[in-house]
Amino acid sequence: MRRADLAHILRAAAGVTDDGRILVIGSQAILAAYPETELPPEATVSIEADIAFLVDGAEEDGAEEKADQVDGAIGEASMFHSQFGYYGQGVGISTATLPEGWQERVVPFEWGDTGAAEAVCLEPHDLVLAKLVAGREKDYEFADALIAGGLVDPEVLLDRVDDLPVVGAIQRRVRTFIEKRLDST
């Protein structure tokens, strides 16, 4: 995905929901910090942008109404997806397991025409930690590529591992992954 594609998704999501307060939490959040020309292919291979709304649904029932609207209008297998080859995946903020303090580190997406969207994206280190907690093969490849490319600092990642709200076994798995990359840099 390119920055122009993400800007298009954000513009469309804000239009569909009448809410521009968007948080990009998936891998394409990296596009707020780096242009696609500076990223390894593993960082831009995705054709979906995982987006959440800073306020979505009634807090007491946990509904994610705006995320559902995005899925229906510009999500996977939608006309939008068919026409443009990429799509927005509406998700809740709780989809990502993030280290304490992530809210203060978000990066504004300030590129191109985002229309009414005032989007922010996860800071690259917080993004990589969320990917490592998820622990899928594609997440490891994404993290590896950003570490190897010098786009995230393994020391910063290690400093934030204890701030992840996960059980010790997951923290150890994440820490081990990072330490192995630190040893090879």
Buried (B, 14 or more C-beta within 10 A) or exposed (E): BBBEBBBBBBBBBBBBBEBBBBBBBBBBBBBBBBEBEEBBEBBBBBBBBBBBBBEBBEEEEEEBBBBBBBBEBBBEEBEBBEEBEBBBBBBBBEBBBBBEEBEEBBBEBEBBEBBBBBBBBBBBBBBBBBBBBBEEEEBBBBBBBBBBBEBBBBEBBBEBBEBBEBEEEBBEBBBEBBBEBBEEE
